[in-house]
Amino acid sequence: MPGFFDPGKAFDQACTENLRKNASNAALKILAFYGMVVICNLFHHLLRPWSQPRITSDLVIGLTVGNIGPIKKWIVSIPEALDSIIHFGMICYMFVLGLEMDPYILFQWPTRAAKVAYAGMLSTFLLASTIAPFFQFFKVPSIVRVLSLSTALSGTASPVLTRLITSQKIGKSDIGQLVIAAGMHSDFVSTLLISVGYVAFQDGSESGGTRIRRAIIQSVALFVQSVLTAIVSPFFLNWVNNENPEGKPLKGSHLVLSVAFMVVVCSCSTLSGYSPILSAFMAGIFMPREGRVSKWALGKINYFLTSIFYPIFFFWMGYEADFRTFEPGHLMTWARLAILLLIVTAGKVAGIIISGAILGFNWPESVMIGLLLTVKGHFHIFLAVVAKQTGKTLPSTSIGMILVIFISVVHAPSVVANIIKRARKRSPTHRMALQWLDPSSELRMLLCLRGPQDVSSIINFMEISRGAAEPGILVYVTDMIELTDQIAATLVHGEVDNITVTDKAVTEMRDQITSAVQSFVEDNGDGITLRRMLALSPFSVMPRDICNLAEDLLISLIVLPFHKCQRADGTLDAGHPGFRFVNRKVLRHAPCSVGILVDRGFGLTEKISGSYVSLNIAVIFIGGKDDREALAYAGRVAWHAGVKLTVIRFLVQSSEDISSRRASNYRYNAAEQEQEMKLDDEAFANFYEKHVAGGPVAYSEKHLANSAETLSTLKSLEGQYSLIIVGRGGRVNSVLTVGMNDLEQCPELGPIGDVLSGSDFSVSTSILIIQQPNLRGELEGLDEDFSIM
């Protein structure tokens, strides 16, 4: 009856219901994606102390999340869409991989790295081809499948390996350069063999004639695509690059043409039935790597891969690697896993030991090179999963291959750590501190700043630190910039360890700083050599980067800005927790002396004259290694004609009452105390003879009984000096500072520095707190280009 049923209304309700379901499903999938990203990032952060690359955490999370029951049931509804996303992402991945390869190395005489790569590949290939037929890796065994497996196992994931080597700061060492180059050769040749083999040895049920005809058609299509790419792409991309010079934004129409050209080139051979993923790789290897368009494509695609594709990829991998099909109760499952691991590891190591013996390598280095070249990556994971999807391998074989890939990546950081350990034993210890600096050597300083607000104080610091014109000072002015997602998206990766920052705000700030500092050096820089550096990283990593810079550049003194800034009324603000974290970590791990500059008007000081006194500076000496280091720095300041330097020595009153009270209340090692006092007296005597006796430096003594008198004496210095230099600590049970730690607001400054930088001290006196590094008997860092081969 019409009165009881309205077709139009029912249709509207059905549409609304479907729309609601689709919207909720889309929102759920987006939420799942972001959840995967967050979990992967959190787990990667947890593994960071062990220097594990990101692929390690992604593998663990992917295998875990993908095998959760409710999630697997939910994914069943979208397998085709997920596969489409994965194949599109792998096309982008392979195109970038090919773009970073140089095909013309095949026509050059093999370098040492190429010989190492070929030896490792050949031994692995032969071992796999010999052993694989005796184990049931495939549902239907065949020679083609054995050869395909052997080729895949003989390769190396060069992107993963290169990122690992560079992140561990050995990319410029001889063994680091060799491993990176050998990994590139191995990855290129193995992937090229798979790409060519896809044409000649496709595994199918076609008849002989049909198979030959298809192979000929695909070969011709692939050849035409390669020739077209090699000949046409340089002309086209050079035209686009010339029309878009550096410094100007790329034109939108040219970007559209460039992307369309890349798509057309990658699609040529796919018309013949060739794999789109391998076609993208073949197109990439013949496309120019230099130029703005290629770098733009590399940057954008890599950002897409790391930000969007990899979380989805590892989620898909975990879903396909169903542990319910692993069959852990069967002995052959574990036998296949062990054999795969044996082939990958023993094959590489054996071949490289043999080639290393011919090339003159030490066998421990050959073993470590072989272990590093076993690293597998995303393409190998993709091959393992696709082999399982197409029914070519047993599910347990594919899962075993993924586990072997995981093991090959997990062990790599420990191998790199062993390389660094062996290199440290062979390298001479470099004592990087001011007290031990050879007077005939230039002083190397790493002056860190947060932005333009620190430029004036850095310039004045350079001025008073310059010393004599010969040998002078070498100053590395270093910008400390937090790496945010916004800045990371603008980074352009070049060769090994070379990254270009294109963020407008960062480049403008750096240009402003460079201009100011360079102007000072040009006008007043007699004896000053200026270099510019950049510490661009998250705050959690920045201390390590600064320490690595100090190690690599043989720095004697790092100067960091205090994390608090002075307000207009002269007081200090609450400070930046990120920069405070950096200061604390650098103080703990630096291989050289560290100074923290509390700027309270030091940068506002007018130009320091070189002919008359315009700046009053004091150095406080109580005793200990840090005070000796502060005294050594003051020795350089004493050379400046525009500085009036005063040395204030705090001495303990020679009273039996004080001595007995000190001995009864505080524990100390008598031998250590005596040795420290001897070193203090020697250092101060040398300084006194050189700078005080008949020199321009003033000297005063303060005889004090306890820390209370120390505190009152420090208060009495208020307003007398523009800068006070103190040691952070390092004193052996000095009665003059005992108990002051209990009231510290900033323990990283030490008891004296904390008092002088407090809110109740002078608003016009800046403080420099200096700490001398600890010697631990062996080198804490290495030159970046160390040699171990």
HELIX and SHEET records of a PDB file:
HELIX    1   1 PRO A    2  PHE A    4  5                                   3    
HELIX    2   2 PRO A    7  LEU A   47  1                                  41    
HELIX    3   3 ARG A   48  TRP A   50  5                                   3    
HELIX    4   4 ARG A   54  GLY A   66  1                                  13    
HELIX    5   5 GLY A   69  ILE A   75  1                                   7    
HELIX    6   6 PRO A   79  LEU A   99  1                                  21    
HELIX    7   7 PRO A  103  PHE A  107  5                                   5    
HELIX    8   8 ARG A  112  ILE A  131  1                                  20    
HELIX    9   9 ALA A  132  PHE A  134  5                                   3    
HELIX   10  10 ILE A  143  LEU A  153  1                                  11    
HELIX   11  11 SER A  158  SER A  167  1                                  10    
HELIX   12  12 ASP A  174  ALA A  200  1                                  27    
HELIX   13  13 GLY A  208  GLU A  243  1                                  36    
HELIX   14  14 GLY A  252  SER A  267  1                                  16    
HELIX   15  15 SER A  269  SER A  272  5                                   4    
HELIX   16  16 PRO A  276  ILE A  285  1                                  10    
HELIX   17  17 ARG A  292  PHE A  304  1                                  13    
HELIX   18  18 LEU A  305  PHE A  309  3                                   5    
HELIX   19  19 TYR A  310  GLU A  320  1                                  11    
HELIX   20  20 PHE A  323  THR A  325  5                                   3    
HELIX   21  21 LEU A  331  LEU A  359  1                                  29    
HELIX   22  22 TRP A  363  LEU A  372  1                                  10    
HELIX   23  23 HIS A  378  GLN A  389  1                                  12    
HELIX   24  24 PRO A  395  VAL A  410  1                                  16    
HELIX   25  25 ALA A  412  ARG A  426  1                                  15    
HELIX   26  26 PRO A  452  ASP A  454  5                                   3    
HELIX   27  27 VAL A  455  SER A  465  1                                  11    
HELIX   28  28 ASP A  485  ALA A  488  1                                   4    
HELIX   29  29 LYS A  504  ASN A  524  1                                  21    
HELIX   30  30 MET A  542  ASP A  552  1                                  11    
HELIX   31  31 PRO A  577  HIS A  589  1                                  13    
HELIX   32  32 LYS A  625  VAL A  637  1                                  13    
HELIX   33  33 GLU A  656  ASN A  665  1                                  10    
HELIX   34  34 ALA A  670  PHE A  687  1                                  18    
HELIX   35  35 TYR A  688  VAL A  692  3                                   5    
HELIX   36  36 SER A  707  SER A  716  1                                  10    
HELIX   37  37 MET A  740  LEU A  743  5                                   4    
HELIX   38  38 PRO A  747  LEU A  749  5                                   3    
HELIX   39  39 GLY A  750  LEU A  756  1                                   7    
SHEET    1   A10 ILE A 528  SER A 537  0                                        
SHEET    2   A10 ILE A 473  GLU A 482  1                                        
SHEET    3   A10 LEU A 443  LEU A 449  1                                        
SHEET    4   A10 LEU A 557  PRO A 561  1                                        
SHEET    5   A10 SER A 593  VAL A 598  1                                        
SHEET    6   A10 SER A 766  GLN A 771 -1                                        
SHEET    7   A10 LEU A 723  GLY A 727  1                                        
SHEET    8   A10 LEU A 615  PHE A 621  1                                        
SHEET    9   A10 VAL A 643  VAL A 652  1                                        
SHEET   10   A10 ALA A 698  LEU A 704  1                                        
SHEET    1   B 2 LEU A 491  HIS A 493  0                                        
SHEET    2   B 2 ILE A 499  VAL A 501 -1                                        
END                                                                             
